Amino acid sequence: MKYLNILIFFLFLSSTVTLTRSNPPPSGGGDGKHFVLVHGACLGAWSWYKLSTLLRSVGHRVTALDMAGAGIDPREAEDLRSFSEYVQPLTDFMAKLPAEEKVILVGHSQGGLCISKAMEDFPDKISVAVFVVAAMPGPSLNASFLLEQFRKRIDFGPDTRYTFGNGPKSPPTTLTFGPLFSATKLFDRSPKQDLTLGNTLMRQTHLFVGRQWSKDLPLTTQRYGSVKRVFVVSEKDKVIKKSFQQWVIKRNPPTDVVEVRGSDHMVMISKPFDLFNKLSHIARRYS
């Protein structure tokens, strides 16, 4: 039933949203940039449907990817064994880009970890990386410590669901955000129909342990550090609160910081036009 709901939704939006393929800019749009969008935990390429439409409407190319076990990707989160496996759809896509092509990487929430790996692996193919209220590790801020600090500050609520693939006495291996958490923390400033959409399409995400981050996400000043970074602050986010966003920015300073006012954690859903305007400015400035 879950996959049937997802299929029906994507058939409905197929005229406006492309999941894992990029589309050519409309006729006459000679200055279009190529945006690659990476979703957060429990979400999928579908979460970018508003922003994708806006970017394409002015001639940009957009590729919104499903990470492994997310969206309509056929894999199950429980079966993933490493972060490298989770982010493989992005690294495969980047590897196939022509050597002369540069893209604008945009990561939301957990997607910041994914684009960080792409920055380390493919720095010459990225004009700028945009962290939309996203995890932003770096050479001096490793991912395991960053996630540890985040988990100390977030209450996932009573209805977030966990699975224990390594047994009940071991840490959980996956989580799925519950409807109450979605309504009060994720989509609390978003349209109600988007909350319904999110609850319908939500899938579990794998919880990788600290030692996996050290192995799968080593970031260097020479490669990761050579890519320009912009952090997008979400003013009213209740998942990654503004104070923690500022904590991350202070410990891993990006090239630039911009803010979307009045947005919840789902910035691309609650304030799509504002985020579109920020990204348009970033594209003009850095690519």
C-alpha angles and dihedrals in degrees: 000000000000092000091044091055091049092048093050091050094051093046087054092052098036092110092061109022128060116191112196103358129077120230126219116250116262118271110287095020097119098157099053118141126214114245120193111197124201121191131220133246118314090003133095145200087293090073090072096055096114096044093044090055093049094048093048092048090068096045105270124136116236132197114183111186134201112221118221111296093009134107108347095339104130096223122098121235091226090062096055115106103186143021088243088062091049093052095041095107089062097043091047090051093049092048091056095051114109111262092243096051122097123193136196108240117209120187126184122205108314087011087078089074090053096051089045089061090048089051090055094045100038110022094149092058096055125079094184137347118220120203108201103200082316141151104270112188122173145175090290097033110054120205097241093055092044092052092045090056091047094051090052089060103043130078108202091195133227099295102052105116125223134191125205107211093169095050135283094281093055127076116278116273100203140018135195122198112241126228093255093051090047093050097045103033113016107035100016093127097032128098113278092239089059090052088054090048092050094049090049096051101035115127132186119266128212119250107218118202125240098259090056090059092053090052101039103035112043107157124199133196090229096059113013089033093055093066120087113243132201122189118208111208118211107212101206101030112147095187100052099020120213092250091058092045088056090047090057093046091051094051097042106025113205127209091258142359127212130176135219109207124219095011129137125213090286093066094166090055103039098038107017096152093049092049090045090054092049092050092047090055092046091050092052093047102043109027 
